[in-house]
Amino acid sequence: MADELTAASEKLRSAAEAADGETRDRLTEQADALAELAESEPDHGRLDRHMNILAEIARETEGEVSDRTTAARDHVFEYRKGVEGV
């Protein structure tokens, strides 16, 4: 199941390569955070915060950056479906 978070992290690293400035920094930060979460058992709330940030970035960007960010969010969403609680 952590594969989804790892895939999300990789998509965000790819998106960061296509971005610049603050967007690149935000994407890299999210990629690092999701890679760390893949090593733990995050709860719904934490995953939801990341999903909201990714949705915001996707709305603020275009093209490959937006597409890759949306794909990463989709991976987090799939992972979240298997998290117990809520």
DRENPAMAR-586015 format. One record per residue: x, z, y of N, C-alpha, C, O in turn; residue in one letter. Coordinates in steps of 0.2 Angstrom, whole numbers, padded with zeros to 4 digits, always signed. Each point is the difference from the previous one (the first is absolute). Layout:
BEGIN
XZYXZYXZYXZYA ...
This chain:
BEGIN
+0004+0000-0006-0004+0000+0006+0004+0000+0006-0002-0003+0005M +0008+0006-0005+0005+0000+0006+0002-0007+0001+0003-0001+0006A -0004-0003-0010+0002-0007+0001-0003-0003+0006+0003-0004+0003D -0010+0006-0002-0003-0003+0006+0003+0003+0006+0000-0004+0005E +0002+0010-0004+0004+0002+0006+0006-0003+0001+0003-0001+0005L +0001+0000-0011+0006-0004+0000-0001-0007+0003+0004-0002+0004T -0009-0001-0007-0001-0007+0003-0002+0000+0007+0002-0004+0004A -0006+0009-0002-0002+0001+0007+0006+0000+0005+0001-0003+0005A +0004+0008-0008+0006+0001+0004+0004-0007+0001+0003-0002+0005S -0003-0002-0011+0004-0006+0000-0003-0005+0005+0003-0004+0003E -0010+0004-0003-0003-0005+0004+0001+0002+0008+0001-0005+0004K -0001+0011-0003+0002+0003+0007+0007-0002+0002+0001-0002+0006L +0003+0002-0011+0007-0001+0002+0001-0008+0002+0003-0002+0004R -0007-0002-0008+0000-0007+0001-0004-0001+0007+0003-0005+0003S -0008+0008-0002-0003-0001+0007+0004+0002+0006+0001-0003+0005A +0003+0009-0006+0005+0002+0005+0005-0005+0001+0002-0001+0006A +0000-0003-0011+0005-0005+0001-0002-0006+0004+0004-0003+0004E -0011+0002-0004-0003-0005+0004-0002+0002+0007-0002-0004+0004A +0003+0011-0003-0003+0003+0007+0006+0001+0004+0006+0000-0002A -0007+0003+0008+0005+0002+0004-0002+0006+0004-0006+0002+0000D +0011+0001+0004-0001+0006+0004-0004+0006-0003+0002+0002-0006G -0007+0001+0009-0003+0006-0002-0004-0002-0006-0001+0005-0005E -0002-0011+0004-0003-0001-0006+0004+0000-0006-0002+0003-0005T +0008-0006+0005+0005+0001-0005+0001+0007-0002+0001+0002-0006R +0000+0002+0011+0002+0007-0001-0006+0004-0003+0001+0004-0005D -0007-0006+0007-0006+0003-0003-0001-0002-0008-0001+0004-0004R +0002-0010+0003+0000-0003-0007+0005+0003-0004-0001+0002-0006L +0007-0001+0008+0005+0003-0004-0001+0007-0001+0001+0003-0006T -0004+0001+0011-0001+0007-0001-0006+0001-0005+0001+0004-0005E -0006-0009+0005-0005+0001-0005+0003-0002-0007-0002+0003-0005Q +0006-0008+0005+0003-0002-0007+0004+0006-0003-0001+0001-0006A +0005+0002+0010+0003+0006-0002-0004+0006-0003+0001+0003-0005D -0006-0002+0009-0005+0005-0001-0004-0001-0007+0000+0004-0004A -0002-0011+0003-0003-0001-0006+0004+0000-0006-0002+0001-0006L +0009-0003+0007+0005+0000-0006+0000+0008-0002+0001+0001-0006A +0000+0003+0011+0000+0007-0002-0006+0003-0003+0000+0004-0005E -0006-0006+0007-0006+0002-0003-0001-0003-0007-0003+0003-0004L +0006-0008+0002+0000-0003-0007+0004+0005-0004-0001+0000-0006A +0005+0004+0008+0003+0005-0004-0003+0007+0000+0002+0004-0004E -0008-0004+0007-0004+0007+0000-0007-0002-0002-0002-0005-0003S -0003+0010+0005-0007-0001-0002-0004+0001+0007-0002+0005+0001E +0002-0010+0003-0003+0001+0006-0008+0000+0000-0003-0002-0005P +0000+0006+0009-0007+0001+0000-0004-0006+0004+0003-0004+0004D -0009+0005-0004-0004-0006+0003+0001+0000+0008+0000-0005+0003H +0000+0011+0000+0001+0001+0007+0007-0004+0002+0000-0003+0005G +0005+0005-0008+0006-0003+0002+0000-0008-0001+0003-0004+0004R -0005+0002-0010-0001-0007-0001-0004-0004+0005+0001-0005+0003L -0007+0009-0001-0004-0003+0005+0003-0001+0007-0001-0005+0004D +0005+0010-0002+0004+0000+0006+0005-0007+0000+0000-0003+0005R +0003+0002-0010+0004-0006-0001-0004-0006+0000+0002-0005+0004H -0008+0005-0007-0004-0006+0000-0002-0001+0007-0001-0006+0002M -0001+0011+0002-0002-0001+0007+0005-0003+0004-0001-0005+0004N +0007+0007-0005+0006-0002+0004+0001-0008-0002+0001-0004+0005I -0001+0003-0011+0001-0007-0002-0006-0005+0002+0002-0005+0002L -0008+0008-0002-0005-0004+0003+0001-0002+0008-0001-0005+0002A +0003+0010+0001+0002+0000+0007+0005-0005+0002+0000-0005+0004E +0006+0005-0008+0005-0005+0000-0002-0007-0001+0001-0005+0003I -0005+0004-0008-0003-0006-0002-0004-0003+0005+0000-0006+0001A -0004+0010+0003-0004-0003+0005+0004-0002+0006-0002-0004+0004R +0008+0008-0003+0004-0001+0006+0005-0006-0001+0003-0002+0005E -0003-0001-0011+0005-0005-0001-0003-0006-0003-0007+0000-0001T +0011-0005+0000-0003-0007-0002+0004-0003-0006+0005+0003-0002E -0007-0008-0001+0003-0004-0005+0003+0004-0006-0004+0005-0003G +0010-0006+0001+0003+0003-0006+0000+0008+0001-0001+0003-0005E +0003-0001+0011+0000+0008+0001-0007+0003-0002+0000+0005-0004V -0005-0008+0007-0007+0003-0001-0002-0001-0007-0002+0004-0003S +0004-0010+0000-0002-0001-0007+0003+0005-0005-0003+0002-0005D +0010-0001+0006+0004+0004-0004-0002+0007+0000+0000+0004-0004R -0002-0002+0011-0002+0007+0001-0007+0001-0003-0001+0005-0003T -0003-0010+0003-0007+0001-0003+0001+0000-0008-0003+0004-0003T +0008-0008+0000+0001+0001-0007+0003+0006-0002-0002+0003-0005A +0006+0000+0009+0002+0007-0001-0005+0005+0000-0001+0004-0004A -0004-0004+0009-0005+0004+0000-0005-0001-0006-0002+0005-0003R +0001-0011+0001-0004-0001-0006+0004+0004-0006-0004+0003-0005D +0010-0003+0004+0004+0003-0005-0002+0008+0000-0001+0003-0005H +0002+0000+0011-0002+0007+0001-0007+0001-0002-0001+0005-0003V -0003-0009+0005-0007+0001-0002-0001+0000-0007-0004+0004-0003F +0007-0008-0001-0001-0001-0007+0003+0007-0003-0003+0003-0005E +0009-0001+0008+0003+0006-0003-0005+0006+0001-0001+0004-0004Y -0002-0004+0010-0005+0006+0002-0006+0000-0004-0002+0006-0001R +0000-0011-0002-0005+0000-0005+0001+0004-0006-0005+0003-0003K +0011-0002+0001+0002+0004-0006+0002+0007+0002+0001+0004-0005G -0002-0002+0011+0002+0007+0002-0006+0004-0001-0005-0001+0003V +0006+0007-0006-0006+0004-0001-0002+0004+0006+0004+0001+0005E -0010+0001-0005-0002+0004+0006-0005-0004+0004-0002-0006-0002G -0001+0008+0007-0005-0003+0005-0004-0004-0004-0005-0003+0003V 
